[in-house]
Amino acid sequence: MRKLWGRASSSNVMKVLWALDELGLPYDRIDAGGAFGRTREPEYRAMNPMGLVPTLQEEDGWSVWEANTICRYLCNEYAPDSPLYPKAPRARAEAETWMDWALAHVTSPMVVIFFTHIRLKENERDWAAEKKAREDCGRLWKIVDAKLAGRRFLCGDALTLADIALGCWVHRWFALPIERPDLPNLAAYYETLKTRPGFVQHIALPLE
């Protein structure tokens, strides 16, 4: 049985869990990272030299790390014809653009907001940084809102890895106790994502 190393509350682990669910692939998840430790152990570093989660370990011992890469690998290896990772070069490029965009632009300010409200103690919270991050995210989510006009998902009518890469942040954006601009397409998209069992099981969870 393949193993997925990483705690279920990690946004990056969530991506892979959702992808595994969409592809119907069996796995065992092993708690690692955060309070669970293990990521500094030599055995783990041999699989993932960064000492972060997630890491996917196949039955033959081969391993791959970085969440987006794991998701692409799973599609290429086990479902090369799946619309989750389109084969046509332009359709694939569109999906990968949003995957990269989520990493390069959305993740950092969303982490600031999330940690400020959920993970940090009151005396550790930087509210000026939270305000700036929230304003930055508001501008970024407007880009997504415009893209979603007339679409069910980011790349059209079918779910792709672009949605899996962004889905955790969409959930947190709407679940966090913050003021948000009115973005009707993004709100409708969030409701559409909640129709996917994997999103509900692995992403749309209480924040912790």
Solvent accessible surface area in square Angstrom, and as a share of the most:
residue,aa,sasa,rsa
1,M,106,0.47
2,R,24,0.09
3,K,79,0.34
4,L,0,0.00
5,W,41,0.14
6,G,0,0.00
7,R,54,0.20
8,A,37,0.29
9,S,23,0.15
10,S,9,0.06
11,S,17,0.11
12,N,56,0.29
13,V,0,0.00
14,M,13,0.06
15,K,7,0.03
16,V,0,0.00
17,L,5,0.03
18,W,0,0.00
19,A,0,0.00
20,L,0,0.00
21,D,54,0.28
22,E,47,0.21
23,L,32,0.16
24,G,62,0.60
25,L,27,0.14
26,P,79,0.50
27,Y,59,0.23
28,D,70,0.36
29,R,87,0.32
30,I,35,0.18
31,D,48,0.25
32,A,0,0.00
33,G,5,0.05
34,G,61,0.59
35,A,112,0.87
36,F,109,0.46
37,G,32,0.31
38,R,107,0.39
39,T,16,0.09
40,R,212,0.77
41,E,83,0.37
42,P,104,0.65
43,E,125,0.56
44,Y,4,0.02
45,R,99,0.36
46,A,89,0.69
47,M,24,0.11
48,N,3,0.01
49,P,80,0.50
50,M,111,0.50
51,G,9,0.09
52,L,104,0.52
53,V,20,0.12
54,P,3,0.02
55,T,0,0.00
56,L,0,0.00
57,Q,37,0.17
58,E,17,0.08
59,E,138,0.62
60,D,123,0.64
61,G,41,0.40
62,W,124,0.44
63,S,27,0.18
64,V,18,0.10
65,W,80,0.28
66,E,92,0.41
67,A,6,0.05
68,N,9,0.05
69,T,53,0.31
70,I,0,0.00
71,C,2,0.01
72,R,58,0.21
73,Y,40,0.15
74,L,0,0.00
75,C,2,0.01
76,N,75,0.39
77,E,97,0.44
78,Y,85,0.32
79,A,24,0.19
80,P,71,0.44
81,D,113,0.59
82,S,24,0.15
83,P,88,0.55
84,L,9,0.05
85,Y,10,0.04
86,P,23,0.14
87,K,128,0.54
88,A,57,0.44
89,P,112,0.70
90,R,214,0.78
91,A,40,0.31
92,R,59,0.22
93,A,54,0.42
94,E,50,0.22
95,A,0,0.00
96,E,52,0.23
97,T,81,0.47
98,W,22,0.08
99,M,1,0.01
100,D,81,0.42
101,W,35,0.12
102,A,2,0.01
103,L,88,0.44
104,A,73,0.57
105,H,91,0.40
106,V,0,0.00
107,T,33,0.19
108,S,74,0.48
109,P,17,0.11
110,M,0,0.00
111,V,52,0.30
112,V,53,0.30
113,I,0,0.00
114,F,2,0.01
115,F,76,0.32
116,T,4,0.02
117,H,38,0.17
118,I,55,0.28
119,R,83,0.30
120,L,57,0.28
121,K,143,0.61
122,E,113,0.51
123,N,135,0.69
124,E,93,0.42
125,R,68,0.25
126,D,78,0.41
127,W,112,0.39
128,A,78,0.61
129,A,39,0.30
130,E,4,0.02
131,K,109,0.46
132,K,127,0.54
133,A,7,0.05
134,R,56,0.20
135,E,78,0.35
136,D,32,0.17
137,C,0,0.00
138,G,6,0.06
139,R,142,0.52
140,L,29,0.14
141,W,0,0.00
142,K,106,0.45
143,I,88,0.45
144,V,0,0.00
145,D,17,0.09
146,A,71,0.55
147,K,65,0.28
148,L,4,0.02
149,A,63,0.49
150,G,87,0.84
151,R,85,0.31
152,R,116,0.42
153,F,1,0.00
154,L,0,0.00
155,C,28,0.17
156,G,17,0.17
157,D,109,0.56
158,A,46,0.36
159,L,10,0.05
160,T,5,0.03
161,L,1,0.00
162,A,0,0.00
163,D,0,0.00
164,I,1,0.01
165,A,2,0.01
166,L,0,0.00
167,G,0,0.00
168,C,1,0.01
169,W,8,0.03
170,V,0,0.00
171,H,14,0.06
172,R,11,0.04
173,W,1,0.00
174,F,48,0.20
175,A,45,0.35
176,L,3,0.01
177,P,98,0.62
178,I,20,0.10
179,E,142,0.64
180,R,91,0.33
181,P,53,0.34
182,D,129,0.67
183,L,15,0.07
184,P,84,0.53
185,N,47,0.24
186,L,0,0.00
187,A,41,0.31
188,A,59,0.46
189,Y,4,0.02
190,Y,24,0.09
191,E,99,0.44
192,T,26,0.15
193,L,0,0.00
194,K,71,0.30
195,T,94,0.55
196,R,68,0.25
197,P,101,0.63
198,G,0,0.00
199,F,0,0.00
200,V,71,0.41
201,Q,109,0.49
202,H,17,0.08
203,I,1,0.01
204,A,26,0.20
205,L,64,0.32
206,P,120,0.75
207,L,41,0.20
208,E,125,0.56
